[in-house]
């Protein structure tokens, strides 16, 4: 399983992975997965590209943290759902490369 598959699984069954549909719980889960060494490869870590490269380039008001940036975004009504909107947009941008 790679990040793309994992994030799709979380989107389809959030309560299987998280106690609540909450962006902070999603952040904690994904950080734990990352710390545990889950990665497609060091050169092609899609989640790292998403949070460290794509999110900062997407938002003019980027803060030091990708989660905080999503939560404070003016386009965000529900940060949990907005994460998946952004992930899909990122995934499409990577497919076009």
N, C-alpha and C positions, 0 to 999 in steps of 0.2 A: 504494500500500500504506500502511496506517495501522498504529499500534502494535498494535492488536488482531489484525490479520492477521499482522504480523511475529511477535508472540509465539506465535500459533498455529502458524506455520511452524517456529519454533524448537522448540516442544514436539514437533511431529511428526517433525522431522528435526534433532535437536540437533547431530549430527556434521557436518552440512552447514555450520553456522554457527560451531561451536566445536570446539576440539581435543578437549576432554573435557566430559562432563556434570558441570560444576562450577559452583556458584553464583558463585564469584569470576570465572570466565571469562564467565559470563552478564552479570554486573555490568559488566565491562570492555567487553564488546561493546555493551551497551545504552547505556553512557556515551558510547562512541565514536559510536554512531548519533545520540545526542542532540547531541553537540558538532558533528557534521557538519551539523546543521541539519534533521534529519529530525523533522518534527512535523506533526500534522494541522492545527493552527493554534495561535496563541498562546492563544486563548481556550478551546480544546478539546483540550488535550494530555492524553490519557488516562493515559499513563505518568507524567507529572508529578503528576497528581491521585492516582494510585496510590501513588507513593513519598513525596510531600510532604504529602498530606492523609489518605489512607485508612489507610495503614500506621500513622502516629502515633495515629490515633483508634482503631485496632483493638487496639493493644498498650499495656497499662499501663506496661510496662517498656521503652518506646521509647527507643532511644539516638539519638545524633545522625545515625545512618546506617541507612537502611532494610535494607541487606544484613546488617549486624551484628545488627539486630533479628531478622531471619528466622533467622539462624544460631543465635542464642542462645535462640530460642523453645523453651519446654518442650514444645510440640506437634510439634516438628520432629525427625524421624528423618533425613531426607535433605533438606538445604536446597534443592537443585536442584528436586526434585519438589514440595516444599512451596511454593516460589515460584509454581508453576502452580496449585496448589490455591488459594492466596491470590488470584492473578490472576483465576481463575474466580469466586471469591466477590465480588471487587470488580466484575467485569464484570456479574454478576447484580444487584448493588446499584445499578449505574448504569442498567441496563435497567428497573428498577422506578421510576425517578424520572420 
